[in-house]
């Protein structure tokens, strides 16, 4: 909640010209307000099931419904994100990713009735090295038409240009890079290499800006 927020961190985000924060769990209303006061928009994460010691709203228990109703008029809310790369975890849905897509598509329709003014997204794990990734994403987009925006978690190399262009051919739905980055460990030299990581991060930024 906002009482645990370091206001210096929010000021630091402003200083680096950050404008959006993405959460994995549902942020409390006071946290949304605190981020909004720091000129940040919020991609509100809503998990399938919140298994923390003090769980917040989630999809499976139905607690997301009153939660969305309570925050839908907050100016800082940018959109809702229903889960993070669950396509890598079919065991959460009886071993079948189709169950997840049906589930999240139905939840998106339900939540749009509560708040028709904010888009609904999911974060999809996209492994460029997997030859089935493109087909899998296209099929997911077709099976879950109520998802307005598709986030991509991509950790392959330091240039996303080709991948973004590839994905844009699959659908006219907007996409965003929900996760990317580079490790500080240099495997070829078997040691930490922060400069290599910094260079990779600059390359990634330049490929999406």
Beta strands, then each sheet from edge to edge (+ up, - down):
strand 1: 20-22
strand 2: 41-45
strand 3: 77-84
strand 4: 119-125
strand 5: 149-153
strand 6: 174-179
strand 7: 185-186
strand 8: 191-192
sheet 1: 1+ 2+ 3+ 4+ 5+ 6+
sheet 2: 7+ 8-
end
